[in-house]
Amino acid sequence: MHPGFAAQRERVTELTRRLDQLDAGDGPGSPAARAVADLRSVLDHLVRRSVWLVGGDGWAYDIGAGGLDHVLASGRDVNVLVLDTEVYSNTGGQASKATPLGAVAKFASGGKTVPKKDLALQAIAYGNVYVARVAMGADPQQTLRALREAEAYPGPSLVIAYSHCIAHGIEMRDGMDQQYRAVASGYWPLMRYDPVVRAGGGNPFLLDSPRPRIALTEYTGRELRYRILAQADPAEAERLLGLAQQVGGDDLGGEGLRTPRCVLERPESMTARSDAVDLAARDGRDDARGTACPGPLLEAKKAVGTVGISQIVEVLSNDPGSRNDIPVWAKKVGHEYLGAVEADGFDRHFILRKK
């Protein structure tokens, strides 16, 4: 419990004791007794309440996604814990938008052919939502830290917890070990996005897990939801596994927060089209200076969304990695990267919206 909560509860206890003394001195119908009764009716409201919404991935990613988005966009001090089993667990194991690429589930008997929805990235795009991805079996300390930071943050927070499930086709007693493999393979990177750090001028994105230490197949090969496709259709299983590995490392339009591509080294030259950019011909602008990966990408995505097709946006960034990341992202999602020019200590990136 936060020390402030404990101190406030002690004060409320003392107030209750004093009200008892006042109550004992007068009759039940006296004005003093009525005033004491009024005070007693609001005692519970003198201690700050911690509001948590707890639900599964079917609700958060899918059928309740609109409501969840409304809560996160409200700016209210509400905490959301998503127990992500990556399938509709309570209704028989149907595929949801949280089901990963290549996994077999009901309504995806041939293996899911589209990537998992990146709920964390969507929430981060608001900028004022605390977001964390955790896995108790991989790092219990990081899980505890994320929950405490979410509780302390005076605004909406979203904690997405890897939750092993019998529908994964594993021995449930090995669930915590499988959580460790999910993180160690790079499938489920542990991260936190803290708007408080951003407000202080720091990098709000914290990647808490190290680089992958085991092959992805060491994780997927232990779950029946992946193995069953390899037995039924080995060629398709291999194709989907290859796509899953590409999505995990490169596709910032899908599950890009899995392994952010932040290139820190400075390229020898800027893009060849830099001199062709009309610096005045822009229809939108966003300032990502002071943020590191994935900040510039999130700002670029937001900026493109504010203009129409065939219009140009400008994104300012002083993160060297953005010189590689923004062009790669623009190409992958179907926009045209027009180039970048150097300014006084930062870069000006220009993107033409194509769709």
PyMOL commands that set and color helices and strands:
alter all, ss='L'
color gray80, all
select helices_A, chain A and resi 3-25+31-41+43-46+57-63+65-73+119-124+140-152+166-168+172-184+195-199+216-220+224-232+234-249+256-258+274-276+295-304+322-333
alter helices_A, ss='H'
color red, helices_A
select strands_A, chain A and resi 52-56+79-84+130-134+157-162+191-193+205-207+284-287+312-317+336-342+347-352
alter strands_A, ss='S'
color yellow, strands_A
deselect
rebuild
show_as cartoon
